[in-house]
Amino acid sequence: MSSVTAVLLLLFAGCSDTNNNDNPCGPDTKWTGEVKDNFLYSETQSGFKRIVFEDINTPEDICTEKHVTATFLIRPTHNISTANILNISGKAYWGGFYEKETELTYQQANDTWYGSISNFGLKEAFPNEAGWIGLQVIFHTTPEMDENYINNAILSMEIEFFYTQEPL
């Protein structure tokens, strides 16, 4: 029985959700960013335009021993039509070579576009140091739209990011 227990302990060794002395990660953290006023760039591509907003204050002290999750919540103002928004994506990128993107789904009951990039790891990009992440909201619109249209059509562009801090 003790050899089975030892094998199970080895399989599940690593960063736990508790903040005990054996935990190589710091405290669990929920970071929230608002990207509405952080226009990055726009580009026209084959009949549509990509309008990109990015939060420039994302965490840079991420423990890479645990996976992380980013959730995107976009709420319209109802001041102008959002019919020219073809779709909205949330994007996470890290380490210069890694990225994940998800298309947000409109939830009529909450009047919110919602999407999540769940349970992804940064360890491959940052094997011996704390990690960082970039988070973007990307609007695919008709070509005549611009960032001013988005700012008038959207009330908020919130990103929640759940991670564990690198210990001090």
C-alpha positions in Angstrom: 0.0 0.0 0.0 2.8 2.4 0.8 4.4 2.0 -2.7 1.0 2.9 -4.3 0.8 6.0 -2.1 4.4 7.0 -3.0 3.6 6.7 -6.7 0.4 8.7 -6.4 2.3 11.4 -4.5 4.9 11.6 -7.2 2.2 11.9 -9.9 0.5 14.7 -8.2 3.5 16.6 -6.9 3.8 20.2 -8.0 2.0 23.4 -7.3 -1.1 23.0 -5.2 -4.0 25.4 -4.6 -3.0 25.9 -1.0 -0.3 28.3 0.1 1.8 25.9 2.2 5.6 25.7 2.4 5.8 23.0 -0.3 4.0 25.2 -2.9 6.4 26.6 -5.5 3.8 29.2 -6.4 2.6 32.3 -4.6 -1.0 33.3 -3.8 -3.8 32.7 -6.3 -4.8 35.9 -8.0 -7.7 37.2 -10.0 -6.6 40.1 -12.2 -9.2 42.2 -14.0 -8.4 44.6 -16.9 -10.6 47.0 -18.9 -9.3 47.4 -22.5 -11.9 49.7 -24.0 -9.7 52.7 -24.2 -6.6 50.8 -25.2 -6.8 50.7 -29.0 -3.8 49.0 -30.5 -4.2 48.9 -34.3 -6.6 48.1 -37.1 -6.1 46.4 -40.5 -8.3 45.7 -43.4 -8.3 42.1 -44.8 -10.3 40.5 -47.6 -13.6 42.3 -47.0 -13.4 42.9 -43.3 -11.5 44.9 -40.8 -9.7 43.7 -37.6 -9.8 46.3 -34.8 -7.5 45.3 -31.9 -7.6 46.5 -28.3 -5.0 45.3 -25.8 -4.4 45.7 -22.1 -0.9 46.9 -21.6 -0.9 46.3 -17.8 -1.1 42.5 -17.7 0.7 40.6 -15.0 4.4 39.9 -15.4 4.9 37.7 -12.3 3.1 34.5 -13.3 4.2 31.3 -11.8 4.6 28.8 -14.7 4.0 25.8 -12.5 0.2 26.2 -12.8 -2.0 26.6 -15.8 -3.9 29.9 -16.2 -7.3 31.0 -17.5 -8.5 34.2 -19.3 -12.1 35.2 -19.6 -13.4 37.9 -21.9 -16.7 39.8 -21.3 -17.8 42.4 -23.8 -21.0 44.5 -23.2 -22.7 46.7 -25.8 -24.0 50.3 -25.0 -27.1 50.1 -27.2 -26.4 53.7 -28.2 -25.6 52.5 -31.8 -26.1 49.3 -33.7 -23.6 46.5 -33.3 -24.7 45.0 -36.6 -21.4 45.9 -38.3 -19.5 43.8 -35.8 -19.2 40.4 -37.5 -17.6 38.7 -34.6 -15.3 39.3 -31.6 -12.4 37.2 -30.4 -10.3 37.1 -27.3 -6.6 36.4 -27.6 -3.8 35.5 -25.2 -0.2 35.4 -26.2 3.0 34.8 -24.3 6.7 34.2 -24.8 6.7 35.7 -28.3 5.8 32.4 -30.1 2.7 31.1 -28.3 -0.9 32.2 -28.6 -4.5 31.0 -28.2 -7.6 32.7 -29.6 -11.2 32.1 -29.0 -14.3 33.4 -30.7 -16.7 35.1 -28.2 -20.4 34.0 -28.1 -23.2 36.5 -27.6 -25.3 35.5 -24.6 -28.6 37.3 -25.0 -29.7 36.6 -21.4 -26.7 38.5 -20.1 -26.4 40.9 -23.0 -22.7 40.0 -23.2 -20.2 38.5 -25.6 -18.4 35.9 -23.6 -15.5 33.5 -24.1 -12.7 31.8 -22.2 -9.3 30.4 -22.9 -9.0 27.8 -20.2 -6.2 25.9 -18.5 -3.2 26.8 -20.6 0.4 26.7 -19.5 3.3 29.1 -19.9 6.2 26.8 -18.7 7.5 25.9 -22.2 7.9 29.6 -23.0 9.4 30.5 -19.6 11.2 27.4 -18.2 13.3 29.1 -15.6 11.6 32.4 -14.9 8.3 34.1 -14.1 5.9 34.3 -17.1 4.0 37.2 -18.6 0.9 37.3 -20.9 -0.6 39.7 -23.4 -4.4 39.9 -23.7 -6.3 41.3 -26.6 -9.9 41.8 -27.8 -10.2 41.6 -31.6 -13.3 42.9 -33.4 -14.0 41.7 -36.9 -16.1 44.4 -38.6 -17.2 45.7 -41.9 -14.4 47.7 -43.6 -15.8 51.2 -42.9 -15.8 50.8 -39.1 -13.0 52.1 -36.9 -12.0 52.3 -33.2 -14.4 55.2 -32.6 -17.3 53.2 -33.7 -16.3 50.4 -31.4 -15.9 52.8 -28.5 -19.4 54.1 -29.1 -21.0 50.7 -29.6 -19.3 49.0 -26.6 -19.8 49.8 -23.0 -17.0 47.7 -21.6 -14.3 45.2 -22.7 -13.4 43.4 -19.5 -10.8 40.6 -19.2 -10.5 38.5 -16.1 -7.3 36.5 -15.7 -6.8 33.8 -13.1 -3.2 32.9 -12.3 -0.8 32.2 -9.4 1.9 34.7 -8.6 5.6 33.8 -8.7 6.8 33.7 -5.1 8.8 36.8 -4.0 
